[in-house]
Amino acid sequence: MSLKNSKIIVIKIGSSLLVDENKKIRKKWLASFAKDIRKLKNKNKKIVIVSSGAIALGCIKMNYDKKNLKLDQSQAIASIGQIELMNLFSNIFSKHKLNISQILLTLEDTEERRRSLNAKRTFENLFNLDFIPIVNENDTIATSEIKYGDNDRLASRVAQITNADTLVLLSDVNGLYSKNPKIFNDAKLIKKVENLNKELKGMNFKGRNEFGSGGMNTKVEAAKICQLSGCDMIISNGLYLNPIDRILKKNEYTIFISKVSKLDARKKWIIGSVSPKGELIIDDGAKKALGNGKSLLATGIKKVNGNFKKGDHIRILDKSKNECARGLCSFSSDEIRKIQGYHSQEIEKILGYIAKSEVVHKDDMVEI
């Protein structure tokens, strides 16, 4: 899928794009990037930006050298730099009438099903409010054991959670080369990759800079995640002004084509990732609604089997105990036992707090 046809686009910005080698903030570049985002928004694209730079900006503010930082120091510097990063985005993006929000994620937020589900809902609500989420790893609390370690892999997880069509990794090189282009003059740009394991077999990817935490290897790892998520991935040189516009106009980047369709990827994620924690028995009306692509509502639930939490993986059975769907539940088993058979507008009164109207949202469900 081309960038022009993509409805949801995740764009990752490396630290080297925000801060140059002289430790100066590249405000002119960010302003040109904001213009690109405005153009995408004008075409009704939903945009998520995964931005590095908190530690780099924190180091600039405190006049520290990133190379000498220990983990506990880098967490404090990230806390200082995160404010600088968001102020930078806010000041420049507001000039182009772009609303931004902040999301800080840890590895656990995307690996655990319930947290992943909550993150997905947050992104959806921000899209509905016409805000652009700016995502970064929560370096202020992440330890070395629970860190992504780089924003390339974080961006690929965000693309997976948001069900994005395309992930764009803006780097300091034009794309994936047959060799390191900074060392070898005969390095060739690989413009399209369809089979990662076959086409890139035996290749060695190395390359770091002062502020970045990952080289080409992390980008290839990100591509693997995207290919299993039904999401294409582009690696492009972001050092130019208007880097997104450049992708649309010039064929000078690497695109990794997704192996599977969105539906296949979703089935793989929901059916194959975790074992079901419980079951919901539904009536004929609910079964018919599911067959028409609708969400599962409380009114159609006849019985709950097992004990499970919000976000857990459950089986959905008809009255004859035939499995008709699987999905990720928006309520716990205890909550569902209280609201089963009732209409959605009665849920808040029964539970005593505001909750979702769908027990299993259609986006979190796959028919069997």
BELBELWO-V911838 format. One record per residue. N is the residue number from 1. RES is the residue in one letter. SS is DSSP state (~ for helix, > for strand, _ for the rest). Layout:
n = <N;N>
res = <RES;RES>
ss = <SS;SS>
//
This chain:
n = <1;2;3;4;5;6;7;8;9;10;11;12;13;14;15;16;17;18;19;20;21;22;23;24;25;26;27;28;29;30;31;32;33;34;35;36;37;38;39;40;41;42;43;44;45;46;47;48;49;50;51;52;53;54;55;56;57;58;59;60;61;62;63;64;65;66;67;68;69;70;71;72;73;74;75;76;77;78;79;80;81;82;83;84;85;86;87;88;89;90;91;92;93;94;95;96;97;98;99;100;101;102;103;104;105;106;107;108;109;110;111;112;113;114;115;116;117;118;119;120;121;122;123;124;125;126;127;128;129;130;131;132;133;134;135;136;137;138;139;140;141;142;143;144;145;146;147;148;149;150;151;152;153;154;155;156;157;158;159;160;161;162;163;164;165;166;167;168;169;170;171;172;173;174;175;176;177;178;179;180;181;182;183;184;185;186;187;188;189;190;191;192;193;194;195;196;197;198;199;200;201;202;203;204;205;206;207;208;209;210;211;212;213;214;215;216;217;218;219;220;221;222;223;224;225;226;227;228;229;230;231;232;233;234;235;236;237;238;239;240;241;242;243;244;245;246;247;248;249;250;251;252;253;254;255;256;257;258;259;260;261;262;263;264;265;266;267;268;269;270;271;272;273;274;275;276;277;278;279;280;281;282;283;284;285;286;287;288;289;290;291;292;293;294;295;296;297;298;299;300;301;302;303;304;305;306;307;308;309;310;311;312;313;314;315;316;317;318;319;320;321;322;323;324;325;326;327;328;329;330;331;332;333;334;335;336;337;338;339;340;341;342;343;344;345;346;347;348;349;350;351;352;353;354;355;356;357;358;359;360;361;362;363;364;365;366;367;368>
res = <M;S;L;K;N;S;K;I;I;V;I;K;I;G;S;S;L;L;V;D;E;N;K;K;I;R;K;K;W;L;A;S;F;A;K;D;I;R;K;L;K;N;K;N;K;K;I;V;I;V;S;S;G;A;I;A;L;G;C;I;K;M;N;Y;D;K;K;N;L;K;L;D;Q;S;Q;A;I;A;S;I;G;Q;I;E;L;M;N;L;F;S;N;I;F;S;K;H;K;L;N;I;S;Q;I;L;L;T;L;E;D;T;E;E;R;R;R;S;L;N;A;K;R;T;F;E;N;L;F;N;L;D;F;I;P;I;V;N;E;N;D;T;I;A;T;S;E;I;K;Y;G;D;N;D;R;L;A;S;R;V;A;Q;I;T;N;A;D;T;L;V;L;L;S;D;V;N;G;L;Y;S;K;N;P;K;I;F;N;D;A;K;L;I;K;K;V;E;N;L;N;K;E;L;K;G;M;N;F;K;G;R;N;E;F;G;S;G;G;M;N;T;K;V;E;A;A;K;I;C;Q;L;S;G;C;D;M;I;I;S;N;G;L;Y;L;N;P;I;D;R;I;L;K;K;N;E;Y;T;I;F;I;S;K;V;S;K;L;D;A;R;K;K;W;I;I;G;S;V;S;P;K;G;E;L;I;I;D;D;G;A;K;K;A;L;G;N;G;K;S;L;L;A;T;G;I;K;K;V;N;G;N;F;K;K;G;D;H;I;R;I;L;D;K;S;K;N;E;C;A;R;G;L;C;S;F;S;S;D;E;I;R;K;I;Q;G;Y;H;S;Q;E;I;E;K;I;L;G;Y;I;A;K;S;E;V;V;H;K;D;D;M;V;E;I>
ss = <_;_;~;~;~;_;_;>;>;>;>;>;>;_;~;~;~;~;>;_;_;_;_;_;>;_;~;~;~;~;~;~;~;~;~;~;~;~;~;~;~;~;_;_;_;>;>;>;>;>;>;_;_;~;~;~;~;~;~;~;~;~;_;_;_;~;~;~;_;_;~;~;~;~;~;~;~;~;~;~;~;~;~;~;~;~;~;~;~;~;~;~;~;~;~;~;_;_;_;>;>;>;>;>;>;_;~;~;~;~;~;_;~;~;~;~;~;~;~;~;~;~;~;~;~;~;~;~;_;_;_;>;>;>;>;>;>;_;_;_;_;_;_;~;~;~;_;_;_;_;~;~;~;~;~;~;~;~;~;~;~;_;_;_;_;>;>;>;>;>;>;_;_;_;_;>;>;_;_;_;_;_;_;_;_;_;_;_;>;>;_;>;>;_;_;~;~;~;~;_;_;_;_;_;_;_;_;_;_;_;_;_;_;_;_;~;~;~;~;~;~;~;~;~;~;~;~;_;_;_;_;>;>;>;>;>;>;_;_;_;_;_;~;~;~;~;~;~;~;_;_;_;_;>;>;>;_;_;_;_;_;~;~;~;~;~;~;~;~;~;~;~;_;_;_;_;_;>;>;>;>;>;_;~;~;~;~;~;~;~;~;_;_;_;_;>;>;~;~;~;>;>;>;>;>;_;_;_;_;_;_;_;>;>;>;>;>;_;_;_;_;_;>;>;>;>;>;>;_;_;_;_;~;~;~;~;~;~;~;_;_;_;_;~;~;~;~;~;~;~;~;_;_;_;_;_;_;>;>;>;_;~;~;~;>;>;>;_>
//
